[in-house]
């Protein structure tokens, strides 16, 4: 299963870097945070940006649990970059696990963090106006554990 998750991570990195590059012309604001909202059990992979203005006006939004309220939550949903099969493949592997599903979920959070830490994604993020306190978040929605930066 490890090889399949590593392959998934490489595909995720390609999708994220593509989405960041395509979204860049629309993002004239300074960014405070970037997050991936990940739910292996629901086949969900959502990209989100928190603007510095949002953070200044509502500091509580810096908590990753609030990302659904961010202005640029799910910004990639209307881009031409797509992530065919990323969510469904993740859920398929999660559902077919007969043992410890929580462990499989953690493997996807780790793989997601590695994808976001990849050079193509870092290069794409570097094209944005990032605040001095810019933060990347890959947080488990149930436990609150943060997986970025990868170990």
C-alpha positions as CSV (number, residue, x, y, z in Angstrom):
1,X,0.0,0.0,0.0
2,X,2.9,2.4,0.7
3,X,3.8,2.6,-3.1
4,X,0.2,3.4,-3.9
5,X,0.1,6.2,-1.4
6,X,3.4,7.5,-2.6
7,X,2.0,7.6,-6.2
8,X,-1.1,9.4,-4.9
9,X,1.2,11.9,-3.2
10,X,3.0,12.6,-6.4
11,X,-0.3,13.1,-8.3
12,X,-1.5,15.4,-5.5
13,X,1.7,17.5,-5.8
14,X,1.1,17.9,-9.5
15,X,-2.5,19.0,-8.9
16,X,-1.6,21.5,-6.2
17,X,1.2,23.1,-8.1
18,X,-1.0,23.3,-11.2
19,X,-3.9,24.8,-9.2
20,X,-1.6,27.3,-7.5
21,X,-0.1,28.4,-10.9
22,X,-3.5,28.8,-12.4
23,X,-5.1,30.6,-9.5
24,X,-2.1,33.1,-9.1
25,X,-3.5,35.8,-11.5
26,X,-6.7,36.0,-9.4
27,X,-4.9,36.3,-6.1
28,X,-3.7,39.9,-5.9
29,X,-3.9,39.9,-2.1
30,X,-1.3,39.1,0.5
31,X,-1.8,35.5,1.8
32,X,-1.6,34.5,5.4
33,X,-2.1,30.8,5.1
34,X,-2.6,27.9,2.8
35,X,-4.3,24.6,3.7
36,X,-5.5,21.4,2.3
37,X,-8.8,20.1,3.7
38,X,-8.5,16.4,3.6
39,X,-11.0,13.7,4.5
40,X,-9.9,10.3,3.4
41,X,-13.1,8.7,4.5
42,X,-15.2,11.1,2.4
43,X,-12.9,11.4,-0.7
44,X,-12.4,15.1,-0.1
45,X,-9.3,17.1,-1.2
46,X,-9.9,20.9,-1.0
47,X,-7.3,23.7,-1.3
48,X,-7.8,26.9,0.6
49,X,-6.1,30.3,1.1
50,X,-6.5,32.6,4.0
51,X,-5.8,36.3,3.1
52,X,-3.9,38.6,5.4
53,X,-6.9,41.0,5.3
54,X,-9.2,38.2,6.6
55,X,-6.7,37.4,9.3
56,X,-6.3,41.0,10.4
57,X,-10.1,41.4,10.6
58,X,-10.9,38.0,12.2
59,X,-7.7,36.5,13.8
60,X,-9.6,33.4,14.8
61,X,-9.7,32.4,11.1
62,X,-6.0,31.4,11.4
63,X,-7.2,28.2,13.0
64,X,-7.4,25.5,10.3
65,X,-10.7,24.3,11.7
66,X,-12.1,27.6,10.4
67,X,-10.9,27.2,6.8
68,X,-14.4,26.6,5.4
69,X,-15.1,30.3,6.2
70,X,-12.0,31.5,4.3
71,X,-12.8,33.6,1.2
72,X,-10.6,31.3,-1.0
73,X,-11.8,28.0,0.4
74,X,-12.0,25.5,-2.4
75,X,-10.4,28.0,-4.8
76,X,-9.4,25.1,-7.2
77,X,-13.0,23.9,-7.8
78,X,-13.5,26.1,-10.8
79,X,-10.0,25.9,-12.3
80,X,-9.1,23.8,-15.4
81,X,-6.5,21.9,-13.3
82,X,-8.2,18.8,-12.1
83,X,-7.5,16.0,-9.7
84,X,-9.3,13.1,-11.2
85,X,-9.4,10.2,-8.9
86,X,-7.4,11.7,-6.0
87,X,-10.3,11.8,-3.7
88,X,-11.9,8.6,-4.8
89,X,-8.6,6.6,-4.8
90,X,-8.0,7.9,-1.3
91,X,-11.4,6.8,-0.1
92,X,-11.1,3.4,-1.9
93,X,-7.9,2.6,-0.1
94,X,-9.3,3.8,3.2
95,X,-12.5,1.7,2.8
96,X,-10.7,-1.5,1.7
97,X,-8.4,-1.4,4.7
98,X,-9.5,-4.3,7.0
99,X,-7.3,-3.3,9.9
100,X,-6.5,0.1,11.2
101,X,-8.4,2.7,9.1
102,X,-7.1,5.5,11.3
103,X,-3.5,4.4,10.4
104,X,-4.4,4.6,6.7
105,X,-5.9,8.1,7.2
106,X,-2.7,9.2,8.9
107,X,-0.7,7.9,6.0
108,X,-2.7,10.1,3.6
109,X,-2.1,13.2,5.8
110,X,1.6,12.5,5.8
111,X,1.6,12.0,2.0
112,X,-0.4,15.2,1.6
113,X,2.2,17.1,3.7
114,X,5.0,15.7,1.6
115,X,3.2,16.7,-1.6
116,X,2.7,20.3,-0.4
117,X,6.4,20.4,0.7
118,X,7.6,19.3,-2.8
119,X,9.7,21.7,-4.9
120,X,7.0,22.3,-7.5
121,X,4.5,23.3,-4.8
122,X,7.0,25.4,-3.0
123,X,8.0,27.1,-6.2
124,X,4.3,27.8,-7.1
125,X,3.7,29.3,-3.6
126,X,6.7,31.5,-3.9
127,X,5.0,33.4,-6.7
128,X,2.4,34.7,-4.2
129,X,2.6,37.7,-1.9
130,X,3.0,35.8,1.3
131,X,2.9,37.5,4.7
132,X,5.8,37.2,7.1
133,X,3.8,34.9,9.3
134,X,2.5,32.8,6.3
135,X,1.6,29.3,7.4
136,X,0.8,26.0,5.7
137,X,-1.7,23.7,7.4
138,X,-2.4,20.1,6.8
139,X,-4.5,19.3,9.9
140,X,-6.5,16.1,10.7
141,X,-10.1,17.3,11.2
142,X,-10.8,14.8,14.0
143,X,-7.7,14.9,16.1
144,X,-6.4,18.4,15.3
145,X,-2.9,17.0,14.7
146,X,-0.9,19.1,12.3
147,X,1.1,17.2,9.6
148,X,3.0,20.2,8.1
149,X,5.9,20.4,7.8
150,X,6.4,16.7,7.1
151,X,8.7,14.8,9.5
